[in-house]
Amino acid sequence: MKEEGSATDSTPLLPTQYADYDVKRTGTVWTAVAHIVTGVIGSGVLSLAWSIAQLGWIGGPFTIILFASVTLLSSFLLSNTYRSPDPEYGPQRSSSYLDAVNLHKGAKNSRFCGVFVNVSLYGFGIAYIITAAISLRAIQKSTCYHSNGNEAACEWEDSYFMLIFGAVQVVLSQIPNFHNIQWLSIVAAITSFAYAFIGMGLSIVQVTENGHADGSIEGIPTSNGPEKVWLIAQALGDIAFSYPFSVILIEIQDTLKSPPPENQTMRRASTISVFVTTFFYLCCGCFGYAAFGNDTPGNLLTGFAHNNRHWLVDFANACIVMHLVGAYQVYSQPLFANVENWLRFKFPESEFVNHTYYLQLPLLPAFPLNLLRLSFRTAYVASTTVIAMMFPYFNQILGVLAGIIYYPLTIYFPVEMYLSQSNIEAWTTKWIMLRTFSIVGFAVGLFTLTGSIEGIVTAKLG
């Protein structure tokens, strides 16, 4: 193992300059699509049938299309904030969401936004561990039932599978940065399409075998009004969680080569990704509700646990796990970069923070190891695993995360940055429309957060 000195000189680099240091941008519209699909088609797609079941045949599909439209508008606003005109130094890049907020709204707003960004990235890691454990347990149960019969004792604790997934992430988290995981995103995107197709196909077959489509206009009936209101709030949160890529959009855009201008490529990639994912969401959600009706499960694939095509269900769950292995990294790498760049800025002379060692294994290229990266990222993965083991509530966790982060990161900050960059005057038509958009988004976010917290409290007490 050989050692390399710190990449610093007599003038400390700023955090944004660290992100730009010695980075070659080679991304295209299709690598951006792969990153987005990896981040978007994830655990959220499995909850959409349940969400539509709460909202009914009209409200469910309409809500999915509405959130898709909001996400696309947000991505267009954000893509324009990647570069900021600077009369002295020329256009400045933003290597992260927080850099963009800092450029357009100042350091105070950037620190405030950082709370939401890091909570969201951390929360996605927790949600993906829970989802991966559910899928791994489903594979184990399916194998056990079909080997020993449906009456066999085949229950394993989710925590066992969470530890396995966490161990894999400890290794993958040593990948240096976002620019080194394009291959992982492509593999994850392929597997996400695979299990989306399987879930949709199994639902269609179930509807065909039933001879009719289940479900109703008003959705699943409940015994009292308040319970229905909270379930609708959780459903809105789950749908909002299904479109979470605003928080990583700037990082994805920072991988793109230019020309053409990065914002043009990003808008095209966002449009393709949102249209493709919305099609799958509608198909999986609607066919899943049609297949199970009032018995629609919170996680679609768990409804096929005793299906005769158990091998196909097992393969779909394996694809979910493969996808979430990549998705965990897509959402964790920006947080790793935020923390590590800040530490490099604060301690430019520290060997622990800045020195890189190269591990040379037989028949493999040299792998860079950094002591800060090794210790911090291992502790990070361990902490997300422990919290997932403490709160393994799938639908409610998704709703809480959406309630906390959807409004500030998908609506508020993109709107505020766009207004500042474009110098839009107050009380003009565009200003009024964007402000109204922001206020309505706040109300919806507060509603979903309240309902999802109520769901977690109820599940914990129950």
FENKAQUI-V171602 format. One record per helix or strand. SS is the DSSP state (~ for helix, > for strand). FROM is the first residue (numbers start at 1). LEN is the number of residues. If there is no record, write none. Layout:
BEGIN
SS | FROM | LEN
SS | FROM | LEN
END
This chain:
BEGIN
> | 2 | 3
~ | 15 | 6
> | 27 | 1
~ | 29 | 12
~ | 43 | 4
~ | 48 | 32
> | 83 | 2
> | 92 | 2
~ | 97 | 9
~ | 107 | 42
~ | 158 | 15
~ | 178 | 3
~ | 182 | 29
~ | 225 | 17
~ | 246 | 8
> | 256 | 1
~ | 262 | 34
~ | 300 | 5
~ | 310 | 37
~ | 351 | 4
> | 356 | 4
> | 367 | 3
~ | 371 | 20
~ | 394 | 29
~ | 429 | 33
END
